[in-house]
Amino acid sequence: MSKEIVALILLAVAGFLIGGVYSTWKTVKWLAIVLGAAAALAVGGAVVWLT
């Protein structure tokens, strides 16, 4: 796989996780925080992968 495809997959996963944060924020805040941290790691991984 090329570098760009892996980065796009990581960004897609981050978007999915951010959607999970949005949907769980009002009910289960601790899970939303965990999902937000995972989304931040996915975005960070995509940036590092591209550099």
C-alpha positions in Angstrom: 0.0 0.0 0.0 1.2 3.5 -0.7 1.7 6.0 2.1 -1.3 8.1 1.0 -3.8 5.2 1.2 -2.7 4.4 4.7 -3.0 8.0 5.8 -6.5 8.2 4.2 -7.5 5.1 6.1 -6.3 6.5 9.4 -8.1 9.8 8.7 -11.3 7.8 7.9 -11.0 5.9 11.2 -10.5 9.2 13.0 -13.7 10.6 11.4 -15.6 7.5 12.5 -14.3 7.9 16.1 -15.2 11.6 16.1 -18.7 10.6 15.1 -18.7 8.3 18.1 -17.6 11.1 20.4 -20.5 13.2 19.1 -23.1 10.6 19.6 -22.0 9.4 23.0 -21.1 12.8 24.6 -24.5 13.3 26.3 -24.9 9.8 27.7 -21.4 8.3 28.5 -18.8 11.1 28.8 -16.0 8.8 29.8 -16.4 6.7 26.6 -16.6 9.9 24.6 -13.3 11.0 26.0 -11.7 7.6 25.3 -13.0 7.8 21.7 -11.7 11.4 21.4 -8.2 10.3 22.5 -8.3 7.4 20.0 -9.3 9.9 17.2 -6.4 12.2 18.2 -4.0 9.2 18.0 -5.4 8.3 14.6 -4.9 11.8 13.2 -1.5 12.0 14.7 -0.6 8.7 13.2 -1.8 9.9 9.8 0.3 13.0 10.0 3.4 11.1 11.1 2.9 8.5 8.4 2.8 11.2 5.7 6.0 12.9 6.9 
